[in-house]
Every structure is written in C-alpha cells, then in structure tokens.
Amino acid sequence: CVGVLLSRWNVNFDGALDVHLSPQVVPWGQAVVHQVAAWPSTALVLWAFSLAVARRGRPVDFLGNLGAARLPLLWAGAVAGALRDQLADPLTATGAPSLAVLLLSAATIPALVWAVALMFFGYRTASGLSGPKAGLSFTAGLLVAEVLSKVVLGFIH
C-alpha cells in the first residue's frame, strides 16, 4: 500500500529490488502491477527455490518475511520522492554531486543493503536452510526474481 501511495511522488518500485524516480506520477494501475512484480512474485520465486533445494517452506512465510524485508526500500522511495524536485540538477556548477544526490545516496544505499539482508534472513528462516545452500539458493532466487520481474513488466508495458 505504501509503495502505491509513493507513486504519487513519482516513485517506481518496478522490480524485485528496484526503486526509481520517474519523470511523472506513476498511474495507479501501473503502481499496483509494480508492487505485485516486486513483492509477491519475488516471494513465490524464493519459495520455489526453497522447495527445490530444501523441499520445505510455506508460501505464507515467504510472503510475510519478504513483505517485511521491503520496508527499508519504502524508506528509500520516500526520501527519493521528497527530494525529487532537487534531483532535477544532480550536479553543482563545479561538477560535484549536489547535496540532494548525496542525501539520497546516504539514505538509499544503506536501505538497499538492509533490505537485502532482511530478505536473506527471511528466506533462511522460512526455508530452514543454512550455510552455503542458504546463501547460494537465495542469491540465485533473487537474481531470477529480478530478471523475471523485468521480463513480466516488459510484456505488460
């Protein structure tokens, strides 16, 4: 819901890990489709990887864990949306990044790292996996989810 509301600030969540600013307000329907591609589809892909590797895991656990893990991305989107007008000129006259770009970087890079860490721990908890199997299957699943979300959104748009 918050991701859809942030679309009023030109914020797109168009992929498993993506947070982008668009030049205009994202239409409601498109914002909902982006959320489905970003959250439930990622959870289902990771659930499928858990079934393939560990032969266990409940979809509801993946949905809940991945939904909670996306909260830092909402923070990044809120900061990007709040700074959207100042980001029109990303460089200063000297060619250095503007204060808005520096603030956005300071907010979004840790948020992305935090979100991926939460996704991993949510995956590990929901799948019951540990060690290299957990790390490798999560990484592969997240990459597949990102590519799949882009392919699906490409067909829809």
Solvent accessible surface area in square Angstrom, and as a share of the most:
residue,aa,sasa,rsa
1,C,138,0.82
2,V,76,0.44
3,G,3,0.03
4,V,22,0.12
5,L,109,0.54
6,L,19,0.09
7,S,1,0.01
8,R,75,0.27
9,W,99,0.35
10,N,22,0.12
11,V,2,0.01
12,N,19,0.10
13,F,2,0.01
14,D,27,0.14
15,G,0,0.00
16,A,0,0.00
17,L,48,0.24
18,D,23,0.12
19,V,37,0.21
20,H,83,0.37
21,L,60,0.30
22,S,20,0.13
23,P,125,0.79
24,Q,119,0.53
25,V,66,0.38
26,V,5,0.03
27,P,78,0.49
28,W,129,0.45
29,G,48,0.46
30,Q,57,0.25
31,A,4,0.03
32,V,74,0.43
33,V,48,0.28
34,H,5,0.02
35,Q,32,0.14
36,V,81,0.47
37,A,7,0.05
38,A,0,0.00
39,W,95,0.33
40,P,34,0.21
41,S,35,0.23
42,T,2,0.01
43,A,0,0.00
44,L,85,0.42
45,V,17,0.10
46,L,0,0.00
47,W,67,0.24
48,A,51,0.40
49,F,50,0.21
50,S,0,0.00
51,L,69,0.34
52,A,72,0.56
53,V,53,0.31
54,A,17,0.13
55,R,195,0.71
56,R,123,0.45
57,G,21,0.21
58,R,145,0.53
59,P,50,0.32
60,V,92,0.53
61,D,44,0.23
62,F,1,0.00
63,L,56,0.28
64,G,45,0.43
65,N,44,0.23
66,L,1,0.00
67,G,20,0.20
68,A,58,0.45
69,A,1,0.01
70,R,16,0.06
71,L,107,0.53
72,P,3,0.02
73,L,3,0.02
74,L,35,0.17
75,W,147,0.52
76,A,3,0.03
77,G,0,0.00
78,A,32,0.25
79,V,22,0.13
80,A,6,0.05
81,G,0,0.00
82,A,60,0.47
83,L,29,0.14
84,R,79,0.29
85,D,107,0.56
86,Q,104,0.46
87,L,28,0.14
88,A,88,0.68
89,D,106,0.55
90,P,65,0.41
91,L,105,0.52
92,T,63,0.37
93,A,115,0.89
94,T,125,0.73
95,G,45,0.43
96,A,46,0.36
97,P,65,0.41
98,S,15,0.10
99,L,129,0.64
100,A,9,0.07
101,V,38,0.22
102,L,95,0.47
103,L,88,0.44
104,L,36,0.18
105,S,43,0.28
106,A,72,0.55
107,A,17,0.13
108,T,33,0.19
109,I,111,0.56
110,P,76,0.48
111,A,4,0.03
112,L,74,0.37
113,V,99,0.57
114,W,150,0.53
115,A,0,0.00
116,V,45,0.26
117,A,39,0.30
118,L,61,0.31
119,M,1,0.00
120,F,46,0.19
121,F,98,0.41
122,G,8,0.07
123,Y,0,0.00
124,R,95,0.35
125,T,104,0.60
126,A,13,0.10
127,S,1,0.01
128,G,45,0.43
129,L,13,0.06
130,S,82,0.53
131,G,49,0.47
132,P,107,0.67
133,K,126,0.53
134,A,0,0.00
135,G,25,0.25
136,L,131,0.65
137,S,8,0.05
138,F,12,0.05
139,T,71,0.41
140,A,41,0.32
141,G,0,0.00
142,L,13,0.07
143,L,112,0.56
144,V,68,0.39
145,A,2,0.02
146,E,36,0.16
147,V,94,0.54
148,L,79,0.40
149,S,2,0.02
150,K,79,0.34
151,V,71,0.41
152,V,64,0.37
153,L,8,0.04
154,G,54,0.52
155,F,173,0.72
156,I,97,0.49
157,H,118,0.53
